[in-house]
Amino acid sequence: MLTLEKYTIGVGDRFAHQAKAQLQACVKLAEEGVDVVPVWNKSNREHSFIGSEPQSVYDAAKLAVDALAWGKGWHVDADHINLDTVDKYLGSSDFFTIDVADYIGQSVEGDVVAAFVGKHPELVGTVAIEGIDEPFEITAEYVEEVAGKYLGASAEAARIYRHIESKKDGFIAEVSMDETDAPQTPPELLIILAALADEGVRLQTIAPKFTGRFNKGVDYVGDLAQFEKEFNDDLAVIAHAIAKYGLPENLKLSVHSGSDKFSIYPIIGTAIRRSGAGVHVKTAGTTWLEELIGLAEAGGDGLVLSKEIYAKALDNVDALCAPYASVIDIDADKLPNAQEVDGWSGEQYANALRHVQEHPEFNMHFRQLLHISFKLAAKEGARYTELLKANEEVVAKNVTENIYDRHFKRLFVES
């Protein structure tokens, strides 16, 4: 089994041009004495939209690692895979995000639930967990209810895990249950971890759905005090489950759709420093927006294309939004019209898009729409990628600054 490092950052590079700029942020942080390891990820859906293959993610990452002489760890994530899609990633990935959200709530046959409840009397009654002030008061009926909801998902995670295990000598497994409607509470997480341990899944990170909204490319929406308690309780539950069920000692929380969640970064940072726990934060789609910002700032053809992409996004707003309805909140009345944007300077476009919330020109609705519009750039093919090459310096500057200044400093550097 490969061992996942303590602090890891999921980075998306949809057009395979920014791996070096992304890694440069890790280099800058390492110079400050904090090691964060990049995990390049790209989902099957993104590959299908872009027309790319999994090997391209590895190839771009390896070029960046060699160019910067990066001597620390790095990984390539087969993101949100299932049994139908996993095989194409086996050769190029060493990290597998096993997505079983679709199996949550699916009924299991026979006496599987009853057998689980019988096997785990320690889950019933007063369950004291170090680091949580009030013990959990858990009834047998509650364990039965939660097991009925999650045992099918745990079994599917095991099937996928064993399939990967049969094909690869060493890999890192994450179990993802975040793409569902209801958040998992800390007691539910404890029961889920017991079930995964029973199934022999040696997961090193788990991605639950947290309370609140994790919309694409914008800040967290929710009760910060509630998130803080939930995150800290989850850390305590994981430490308890490691000791109780023999799960990997480096098992840690993964925060999906983690890019730009600025208000919770200090909470996460304080929690991991206090507890000594690790964390995995996925920032996938942010880099594509930094490309657009860089092209707009470059002016000329880059700015022209940036404006065209927005105009096309407005024309196709319903179709673009439909697949992401649960993770975006766009007020159409607050989207500037295409004619207005066509009159913007590159600086105005960049200011509207760049996630600096206090800037008077920032527009979160404009940003969210462009976040989900990367397929429009993909349709431009070489026109888009050649502009990335021609304006590499200004684009790369934005990519590195975004990850380092707005993400890493808030997460990993004490204020």
SVG drawing of the C-alpha trace seen along z (x, -y; Angstrom):
<svg xmlns="http://www.w3.org/2000/svg" viewBox="-35 -49 51 62">
<polyline fill="none" stroke="black" stroke-width="0.4" points="0.0,0.0 1.3,-3.4 1.2,-5.9 -0.5,-9.3 1.3,-12.2 -0.2,-14.3 -1.2,-17.4 -2.4,-17.0 -4.0,-19.3 -6.2,-18.2 -5.4,-20.2 -7.3,-20.2 -5.7,-21.1 -8.4,-20.6 -6.4,-21.6 -3.1,-20.1 -1.1,-23.4 -0.8,-24.6 0.8,-21.7 4.1,-23.6 2.3,-26.8 0.3,-24.7 3.4,-22.9 5.2,-26.3 2.7,-27.1 3.8,-23.9 7.4,-24.9 6.8,-28.3 5.0,-26.8 7.8,-24.2 10.2,-27.1 8.3,-28.3 8.6,-24.9 5.2,-23.4 5.0,-20.4 1.9,-20.0 1.8,-17.3 -0.1,-17.8 -2.6,-15.3 -3.6,-16.0 -7.2,-15.0 -9.5,-14.9 -12.9,-13.1 -14.2,-10.9 -16.9,-13.5 -14.2,-16.1 -12.1,-13.8 -15.2,-13.3 -16.0,-17.0 -12.4,-17.9 -11.7,-14.9 -8.6,-13.9 -7.3,-10.6 -6.2,-9.8 -2.5,-9.4 -2.4,-13.1 -2.8,-14.0 0.2,-11.9 2.3,-13.2 1.6,-16.8 2.3,-16.3 5.5,-14.4 6.8,-17.2 6.1,-19.7 7.8,-17.6 10.9,-17.2 11.0,-20.8 10.9,-22.1 13.1,-19.2 10.3,-18.5 11.7,-15.9 8.7,-15.3 5.6,-13.3 3.0,-13.7 0.0,-11.7 -2.5,-11.3 -6.1,-10.8 -8.6,-8.7 -11.3,-11.1 -14.9,-9.9 -14.5,-6.5 -16.7,-3.5 -16.5,0.1 -17.5,-0.9 -14.8,-3.6 -11.9,-2.5 -10.0,-0.3 -8.9,-3.1 -7.1,-4.8 -5.2,-1.9 -2.1,-2.6 -1.8,-6.3 -3.1,-6.8 -2.0,-5.8 -4.8,-7.6 -8.4,-6.4 -11.4,-8.4 -14.0,-5.6 -17.4,-7.3 -20.3,-5.4 -22.7,-8.2 -25.2,-6.6 -25.4,-3.5 -26.3,-5.4 -29.8,-4.4 -29.9,-1.3 -31.4,1.6 -29.2,4.6 -30.4,8.2 -31.0,10.7 -29.8,10.2 -26.8,8.0 -28.0,5.1 -28.9,7.3 -25.5,9.0 -23.7,5.7 -25.6,4.5 -24.9,7.8 -21.2,7.5 -20.9,4.0 -22.3,3.8 -19.7,1.1 -21.8,-1.3 -24.8,-1.0 -25.4,-3.0 -23.1,-5.8 -20.2,-6.1 -17.4,-8.3 -14.9,-9.6 -11.8,-11.5 -12.0,-15.0 -15.8,-15.2 -17.3,-16.8 -20.6,-15.0 -20.7,-11.3 -22.9,-10.0 -26.1,-8.4 -26.8,-5.8 -29.7,-3.3 -29.7,0.1 -32.4,-1.3 -30.3,-4.2 -27.4,-1.9 -29.8,0.3 -31.1,-2.8 -27.7,-4.1 -26.4,-0.7 -29.4,-0.2 -28.5,-3.5 -24.8,-3.0 -23.9,0.8 -24.7,1.0 -22.4,-1.9 -19.7,-0.4 -20.0,3.0 -19.7,1.3 -16.6,-0.6 -15.1,2.8 -15.9,4.3 -14.1,1.4 -11.3,1.5 -10.7,5.2 -10.8,4.8 -8.1,2.1 -6.1,4.2 -6.2,7.2 -4.7,5.0 -2.2,2.8 0.5,3.5 0.3,0.2 -2.3,-2.6 -4.1,-5.1 -7.9,-4.8 -10.3,-7.5 -14.0,-6.8 -16.3,-9.6 -19.8,-10.0 -20.1,-13.8 -22.2,-14.0 -25.5,-13.4 -28.3,-15.5 -27.9,-15.0 -24.7,-15.5 -23.3,-12.7 -23.2,-13.4 -20.2,-12.4 -22.1,-9.4 -23.0,-8.3 -19.3,-8.7 -18.3,-6.4 -20.8,-3.7 -19.6,-4.1 -16.0,-3.7 -16.9,-0.5 -18.6,0.8 -15.6,0.0 -13.3,1.7 -15.5,4.8 -15.2,4.8 -11.4,4.6 -11.2,1.3 -7.9,-0.3 -9.0,-3.8 -6.5,-6.6 -9.0,-9.5 -12.8,-9.8 -14.9,-12.6 -18.1,-13.0 -20.7,-15.6 -20.5,-18.3 -23.2,-20.6 -23.6,-23.8 -23.3,-24.5 -20.0,-23.9 -20.8,-25.6 -18.4,-25.5 -15.7,-28.2 -17.2,-30.4 -17.1,-30.6 -18.8,-28.3 -22.4,-29.1 -23.5,-27.9 -23.2,-28.2 -19.4,-28.5 -19.8,-27.5 -21.7,-24.4 -19.1,-23.5 -16.3,-24.0 -17.9,-21.6 -18.7,-19.1 -15.2,-19.1 -13.5,-18.8 -15.9,-16.0 -15.2,-14.2 -11.5,-14.4 -12.1,-12.8 -14.3,-10.1 -11.6,-9.2 -8.9,-9.0 -11.3,-6.8 -12.0,-4.5 -8.4,-4.1 -7.7,-2.8 -10.9,-0.8 -11.1,0.8 -7.5,1.0 -7.9,-1.5 -4.7,-3.0 -3.1,-5.4 -2.9,-8.2 -6.6,-8.1 -7.8,-11.7 -10.7,-13.9 -11.1,-15.0 -12.9,-18.3 -14.4,-18.1 -15.4,-21.2 -12.8,-22.7 -11.6,-25.5 -12.4,-29.0 -14.0,-28.1 -12.1,-30.9 -14.3,-31.3 -13.7,-27.7 -10.0,-27.6 -9.0,-29.1 -11.2,-26.6 -9.6,-23.7 -6.1,-25.1 -6.7,-25.5 -8.2,-22.1 -5.4,-20.2 -2.7,-22.0 -4.5,-21.4 -5.1,-17.7 -2.1,-16.8 -4.4,-15.4 -3.8,-15.6 -6.2,-16.9 -6.9,-16.6 -8.5,-19.6 -9.7,-19.5 -9.4,-22.7 -10.1,-21.3 -11.9,-23.8 -10.2,-27.0 -7.3,-26.8 -9.5,-27.0 -10.8,-30.4 -7.3,-31.6 -6.5,-30.8 -9.4,-33.0 -8.3,-35.8 -4.8,-35.6 -6.1,-35.7 -8.3,-38.7 -5.3,-40.5 -3.2,-39.7 -5.6,-41.6 -5.7,-41.2 -6.9,-37.8 -7.0,-36.4 -9.5,-39.0 -11.6,-38.6 -11.9,-34.8 -12.6,-35.3 -15.5,-37.6 -16.8,-35.2 -16.8,-32.3 -18.9,-34.4 -21.4,-35.4 -21.8,-31.7 -22.2,-30.7 -25.1,-33.2 -26.7,-31.8 -26.5,-28.3 -27.0,-29.0 -29.7,-26.5 -27.9,-23.6 -24.7,-24.4 -26.3,-24.8 -28.4,-21.7 -25.7,-19.1 -24.4,-21.3 -27.8,-22.5 -27.0,-21.2 -23.6,-23.0 -24.3,-26.4 -26.4,-29.3 -26.6,-31.7 -29.0,-34.7 -29.6,-35.3 -30.6,-38.9 -27.1,-39.6 -25.3,-38.3 -24.1,-41.2 -25.3,-41.0 -22.9,-40.1 -22.9,-43.7 -21.8,-45.1 -19.0,-42.5 -17.9,-43.2 -17.2,-46.7 -15.0,-45.7 -11.3,-46.1 -9.2,-43.1 -8.8,-44.5 -12.6,-44.8 -13.1,-41.2 -10.4,-39.9 -11.7,-41.9 -15.2,-40.5 -13.9,-36.9 -11.1,-36.8 -12.2,-35.6 -11.4,-38.7 -14.7,-39.1 -14.0,-42.6 -13.3,-44.0 -16.2,-46.2 -16.2,-44.7 -16.3,-41.0 -19.4,-39.1 -19.9,-35.7 -22.7,-34.9 -20.4,-35.7 -17.7,-33.5 -20.0,-30.5 -21.3,-30.6 -17.8,-30.6 -16.7,-28.0 -19.0,-25.5 -18.4,-26.7 -15.0,-25.0 -16.5,-22.8 -17.0,-26.0 -13.2,-26.5 -12.7,-22.9 -14.8,-23.4 -12.4,-26.1 -9.6,-23.4 -6.2,-24.7 -7.4,-28.3 -7.7,-28.2 -4.7,-26.1 -2.4,-28.2 -3.5,-31.3 -2.5,-29.6 0.9,-29.0 1.3,-32.4 0.4,-34.0 2.0,-31.5 3.7,-34.0 0.6,-36.0 -1.6,-32.9 0.9,-31.0 1.3,-34.0 -2.4,-34.0 -2.5,-30.2 0.3,-30.2 -0.9,-33.3 -4.4,-31.9 -3.3,-28.6 -0.5,-30.1 -2.0,-33.4 -5.7,-32.6 -5.6,-28.9 -2.4,-27.8 -1.8,-30.8 -5.3,-30.5 -5.1,-26.8 -1.6,-26.0 0.0,-29.2 -1.0,-30.5 -2.1,-34.1"/>
</svg>
